[in-house]
Amino acid sequence: MMRRLIQSFSPRSLPLMTRPSYHHEMVNACTFPVALSLVEGAVVSTLALKAFGLTHMQYATLMSAPMFANLTSFLWSAFARNRRKVRLLVAIQAALAICVGAIGFLPDNEMTVWYLMLLVVQSRCLQAGIVTIRSVVWRMNYPRHLRAQITGQLVTVNAIIMSLAPLAASALLDIDRHYFGWIYGGSMFVAMVGVLSFSRIRLRHEKQLLQYEKSPSLAELQKINGQGSGPDSEGGDHTANGQPEMRATVMSVLRDDRHFRWYLVWQYLGGMANMMGEVVLVHIIADVLTADMKKGEYTVSMLFNSTVPMVMMILSMQVWARYMDRVHIVQFRSRQSVFWVVNQSMNWIGVALGSLPFLFFQRIGQGISRGGGTLAWHLGHNDFAARHAASVYMGIHVTLTGVRGLTAPFIGMALYEDAGFGVHVFLVTTALAILSLIGYARLNQVIQREQSALSE
């Protein structure tokens, strides 16, 4: 079984045309996340809380940076138009690696935390560009019936590195806190190996895509969408009168695609619940439940806040991917969201009891739900969008994630600290998760009724 699992990650298990791109992305997934993991919200916030001490506002900013940086997604989407996508992604990845490396060379004075915040926010803005533009690479290079599995494998390897690198960094910091600079500086050089590998990817149909972006035409649109081109064909967008949509815009998507509108609404509520709950829980674990430990406080905090959820995400992702390849994203979300409700309820019980062992099981459940949520976040918009419109749909989706990130962490900490909710902030997040679950379930019923009517 283990041998088959390992072989499933080999390029040889994939169709011939997808192998080169997959190989170079796999090398990138094994190296680039070493740097990226060190500016993840839970990781850098935990390290900074213990190494420097933070105000609640500084902590919320570091936690929310990966999320509110997504507000730059529309800028990246516009900037990427008429530009070679792989070449642009390579430049962005290199810039992100340099930002992370610069954290290791920060001066030791009263401005250290502010410089740290600036570099983390810059890094996450660059990562938003990677996420937005990379969705085009995945859409163009991988066929629909394999896309979730391929993406799941790449994200799985990415997650393994994202879980192990911070844990190794924490173990070093438990030995000597002065290793902080060496850890961040060294991660930059490892990440550059992945950047070099990514530069060798060739984007399929890139010539037609660039031509379409410069001068939209029906002929180029049909080439991009693969109409009439065999099993990889996915069709295109159509207006109500059956004519192809020449150029998708933010307003046209939000105006014409009502199912996607409601999908975004329920995703927004579920995302608010998860972000608010996670920010408060990470703070409680790092600054309250592990604060009095004499040994291993960095390692234990990182184990709970990053490693356990990441490992469980890895273990569950392929199961989620196989299910996702068979169903519409709304049906997928209506099942996966059950975990969000359970997790937020467990947050409330675990923190009320002050029990790390109970919260360990919550982190396991959080990781399982994150396995499905990560795939849905990266690929869900593709079940609504045609190829030429994928970046617009992703831009809308990622930008709304940024709006959540700009508000949810600060609301969560304000309710927990300033409004006096304390542990009961998790009752608020549970209620939001329940509303999201109900919304997905109802939207799934509507879509299935319409599909049934069309098939008849």
Helices and strands as residue ranges (DSSP letters): H 2-7, G 11-13, G 16-18, H 19-31, H 33-37, H 41-51, H 56-68, G 69-72, H 73-80, H 85-103, H 112-141, H 144-175, G 177-179, H 180-198, H 206-214, H 218-225, H 250-256, H 258-284, I 285-289, H 297-302, I 303-307, H 308-324, H 329-353, H 356-379, G 380-383, G 387-389, H 390-413, I 414-418, G 422-424, H 425-455
